[in-house]
């Protein structure tokens, strides 16, 4: 299955997946609480030094959602009623302009704290074009204000999945499956994707040789910029790579028993990842290429697990888990918020909240 077909299928699943069976009242169930409204919020990030979070939106309508982590409410952040734009031509001069606010959707996210109550949000953008979209977030008094400031287009024919950024503005993006590979190769453990890198001043993204893994999914970078952490969904592990050209594999976690999706550095310095159980007695197996069907997976609620990963040793600690519930499934990430984890989904109309273990 080509990457473009995967994206199309993910969009189809927003109509045919678990969302269709969601509880209308949004009441807690099976040990979960919910923040209802965000559609296909595949990734979430905390706005630095605030009680706000931002969620992506993979279904057309709202590309980014603003979450109040105290009130447990959500609203449209971008495009909102009147999208703001201030094109940073010095850094993103090759970008053709702001995305189409009607068509744009977002996927993976990352955010970097800036100076004077500002932060920079990087979002994998689909719909109209394939690009990493860049936004300024004003975190001053009141709710955050978002302004689009630029983009870096993906190479022709490639769809990004997740994004990380470095302090100098370098952007790292993963591609899950290259056009000449198939999703079935990826879940069979064969290299299918890669990590792409853009540094300010470059003409565009370039593949980091040696970064090809089975289903390159979530990505994070160490504070010193030397190490890349990639969720290799086809291996069911987090892999550490050197941020060199070519990259070298430095190690990997044990088999997590889930399909790890997004990965982010938590506030305490641990990497946090989450995903659905690979094998479930009700829903069957995700990892058997002979029976794999993404649309079927999206419609059958699965349990989830969330792990913390030591960035130095790659030792893992289970920080939260939960059973299948009819109101929510398709876990893609975990975000630590106090004593809870907030859980994103690639197909659903709510964010789930579950206590940490």
Secondary structure, DSSP 8 states (H G I E B T S, - for coil): --HHHHHHHHHHHHHHSGGGG--SS---BTTBEEEE--SS---EEE-TTSSEEEEE--STT-SEEEEETTTTEEEEEES-SS--B---HHHHTTS-SS--TTT-EEEEEEEEE-SSSEEEEEEEEESSS-EEEEEEEE-SSSS-EEEEEEEEE--TT--EEEEEE-TTS-EEEEESS-TTS-HHHHHTT----EEEEE-TT-SS-EE-TT---TTEEEEEE-TTS-EEEEEETTTTEEEEEESSSS--EEEE----SB----EEE-TTS-EEEEEEBSEETTTEESS-TTT--HHHHHHS---EEEEEE-TTT--EEEEEEE--BTTB--EEEEEEETTEEEEEESS-SEEEEEE--
